[in-house]
Amino acid sequence: MKFQQYGKVNPDKKYKINPLQLAESVILKRLDFLLGFIKDRNDDLYARYIDQLESKIKLLTENLDAPIEKLEITKKLEEFTLINKHKELVILHYKFLIKLLDKPVTDILNSNEIMIPSKIYWQIVFGIRYYQAQALAEIMEKEEAIELFKEYINQYHLFVESTFKKYKTLEEMRQDHIDDAVKSTDPEIDVFISTVKDGVYIVRNNNCPAIEAMIDFDDKELVYLACCYGDYNYAIMSNKHFVMTRDFTIAEGDPYCDKVFHDTRIDKEVKHPTKEFLDKIGPILKECLIGEKMKFHKFGKINTNKMYKIKLIDSFENVIFKRLDFLLRLIKEKKEEQYENFVKKLTKKLQDKVAVKDLTVDKQEINALISNYKNLNDQNELTRLHLDLQIQILELTKKQLNSVDQIEIPSRINWRAVFINKYYQLLALIDVLGRNEGIELYKEYLDQYYVHTKSTFKHYNTLDEFSKEHLEEQETSTDGEFAVVYSTVENGVYIVRNDNCPAVEALDDIKDKELIYVICCYADYQYTIMSNEHFVMTRNYTVAEGDPYCDKVFHDTRIDKEVKHPTKEFLDSMGPILKKK
């Protein structure tokens, strides 16, 4: 991924505006929608909010001596449902605008265009929004008020969705951004823009004139709400498949604003880059620190004596037949010219690994087992080798192989049996296609396989349901093997930190960490989406890649528009981290 720097810091920037048009877009449309939104929620809250907002704006404009009656807005108000009933509130908003413009009312009325400093422009755009949010926070719990105001922003953007420019691809979005940056003769934002790679496009703003204009506004949480929160909706409104993630904003005291756009049709993982990566994009104009707090509860323990009960025919079906049949079909469709080569490579790898052939499944039995699998019917030998390797790993006796009952196997053997075939399949693909292409095709196979088997996944309506089931499993288990920290669900976010991974430990003889990650961890992203189409999982660390834990942060994008991943410091603070032997 390459980056190019555009623009510059420009404190002398000026904006050319039509005052009355700006008032209509910044005041009238938004205020009418805001009042309607609150009224729909609660009539009593609506009445109290009108009083509080009027008092607040009146206090802000009390020293303004302007012939406001010259603003003939009565006819304009007839176009709106609610502000038409609250002319005094609208007039106070106009006074706020006039006070910021610091120009005679006659000039404002008679000018189609006036030049104003950047600072004034951004205070008009976001200042009134700040005070609207603040008024709400003064008549209800602040956290509740912020969530309600976020919902208003979400709903307003849906209401004006048709005004957003649509992009078919991230490359279109990026090119539009670059065109704007190149064409501008008077920029004011110093920005790095990346190329698009694997469905990801990164923008890092090194300064923010809007936030600098709001420097004297005391409540930084409300500044973020007024200025930054809407960015998430910009991504979704541009294309329903786009998601924006972010960890840093200048509004919250960070040295830059990161905006990482993901096309979820391509980038299934929605993995946010680390701070180290973002820092290295280019020079940073200033440095600062951030912090987070949250409470968690720990469950489970490391249990090296864990035993699993499995039924062999079910294991063969789910671990081998269904997956191998689907993989072969995909390779035929995507890489037909390499299909036979792949089969030969995989066959050879398995032949080299199957050491004991005294106990095997004969050809006739295999034919009966795979009769319903179209792509396995002409691959008897390859299927047999998969079964033989499974039998070898499970250390089966002849009696067990012929049994229809459940058998007990140690955890390490269970996990090895589940994943080892996948490892050799991936190795064979890499041999045939090269490492990068082989890994990407295997990821595509995993994505499509989970879509193909979507009906087998349990569906959850909310993250609370999702979390509750996890907790119930832990609380009722007498034989768990995962040491895990769970969060409560808050504001559409649910966090899980696994401090160990028996599956990865069972493959400790395999040294290629990237391949372990692909076969063991990558599917977690699809598991999340299959649970609910609105759920997204983000992650920065896995035991498979040598990290001290696996983080899984689940976001319900109907509630959590920000899809913001916690920092490493935050994840570390969730509880003691197990020391690996």
Residue, then its C-alpha position, 0 to 999 in steps of 0.5 A: m500500500k502506497f501513500q501520497q500527501y496532499g494539501k497543507v495547513n492553512p490558517d488563512k483559508k476563507y470560505k465563500i458562502n451564501p448566508l441564507q442558503l447556509a442557514e437553511s442547510v445548517i439550521l432549518k432542515r436539521l433543526d426540524f428533523l431533530l425536533g421531530f426525532i425527539k418528539d417521536r421519542n417522548d412528548d415530555l422530553y420534547a417540551r423540556y428540550i424546546d425550553q432548554l435549547e431556547s434558554k441556551i441559545k438566548l444566553l449565547t446571543e443576549n448581547l446581539d443588537a440586530p434588527i432580526e425582524k428584517l429576516e423574513i422567515t415566516k414563509k420559509l418556515e411554512e415548508f417545515t412541520l415542527i419549526n413552523k410552531h417554534k419561530e422564536l427558537v428559529i430566530l435565536h438560531y439565526k441570531f447565533l449565525i449572525k453573531l458568528l458572521d459579525k456582519p450587518v443583517t442588511d449585508i447578510l440579506n443582500s449578499n449572495e456571496i460573502m467571504i468568511p474565515s475558516k474558523i467562523y465557517w466551521q463554528i457555524v457548521f458544528g457550533i450549533r450542533y454542539y449546543q443542541a447536543q449540550a442542551l439535550a445532555e442538560i435535561m437527561e443523563k449525559e451518556e443517554a443524551i449522547e446515544l440519542f443524539k447519535e441516533y438522530i445523526n444516523q436517522y438524519h443521514l438516512f433521511v438525506e441519503s439521496t444527497f450523498k454521492k455514491y461510489k461503486t468501488l473504493e477506487e472511485m471514492r479515492q479518485d474523487h478525494i484525490d481530484d478534490a485535493v489536486k483541484s483545490t487552490d486553497p486547501e487547509i487540510d494536510v492529508f495522506i491518501s493511500t492506494v486501495k489494496d484488498g478492499v481497504y483504503i486509508v486516509r490520515n488527516n494530520n490536522c482538522p480545521a473544524i476541531e481547531a475552530m472548536i478549541d474554546f468549546d469545553d466538552k470534548e466529548l460533545v465536540y467529537l459527537a458534533c464534528c466526527y461521528g457523522d463520518y461513519n455514516y458518510a461511508i455507509m451512505s457512499n456504498k452499503h458495502f463500505v464500513m469505516t473504522r477509526d481509532f484516533t481523532i484530533a477531537e479526542g486529543d489524538p495527533y491525527c484522524d484515521k479513516v480506514f474504509h473497508d469494502t466488505r465484499i472484498d475485505k471480510e476481516v475489517k481489520h484496523p491497522t495498528k497505531e505503529f502502521l498509522d504513525k509510519i504513514g508520514p510525518i505527524l504534526k503533533e504527539c499526544l496520548i489517549g486512554e480508555k476504561m472498562k470492566f470485564h469478567k473472567f471465566g474458564k481455565i486452562n485444562t490440559n485433560k479435556m476430553y471430547k466425545i465424537k461420533l466418527i461418521d459425523s466427524f468424517e462428514n463435517v471435517i472431511f467430506k463436505r469441506l473437501d467436496f466444496l474446496l474441489r468444486l471451487i478450485k475447478e471453477k476458479k483455477e480449472e487449469q491447475y485443478e489436476n496439479f492441485v490434486k496431485k500435490l495434495t495426494k503426494k503430501l498426504q501420502d508422505k504423512v500417512a505412516v500406518k496403513d494397517l487400519t484403513v477404509d477400503k475402496q468400497e466403503i469409501n464409495a458408499l460414504i462419498s456417493n452424495y458428493k459429486n466432486l469426491n466421486d472421482q477422487n477415491e484415493l484423495t478421499r481415502l488419504h484424508l480418512d487415513l490421516q484422520i484415523q492415524i491422528l485419532e489413534l483409532t482401533k479397529k473396534q472404534l472405527n467400526s463403532v457407531d457409538q461416540i468415542e472419547i479423545p483428548s483435546r489435543i488430538n481432537w483439534r489436530a484432527v479438525f485442522i491438520n487436513k486444512y493445513y495440507q490443503l493450504l500447503a498444496l494450494i501454495d505449491v500450485l499458485g504461490r504463497n499470496e495467491g494460494i492463501e487468498l484463494y483458500k480464504e475465498y474458499l472459507d468465505q464461500y463455504y460458510v455462506h454455503t452452510k449459512s443455514t446451519f449457523k445459529h442466528y442471534n437478534t442482538l449481541d446480548e443474545f450472543s453474549k448470554e449464550h457464551l456466558e451460559e456455556q461457561e457457567t454450566s461447563t464443568d470441563g472447559e479448556f479456554a481461559v477467557v475474559y468477557s465484557t458486557v454488551e455496551n452501545g452495540v459492542y461486545i468484547v472477548r479476550n481468549d488467553n489461550c487457544p488449545a487448537v493452536e497449541a495442538l499444531d505447535d509443530i507447525k512453524d508457519k504462523e500465517l498458515i496457522y492463522v488462516i486455517c484456525c482463525y480466519a473463519d471467525y469473521q464469517y462466523t460473526i456475519m453468519s450469526n447476524e448480517h449486522f454483526v462485524m468482528t474486529r481483531n488485532y491479535t491472535v495466539a496463532e500469530g504469536d500474540p499473548y491472546c486472541d481479541k474478538v470485538f463484536h460490533d452490532t453496526r445498527i448501534d455501533k456505527e464507529v466500529k472502533h477497535p480498542t487499543k492494545e493498552f486497553l486489551d492488556s488492562m482487561g486482566p492478567i495475561l497468561k505467561k506462555k511456557 
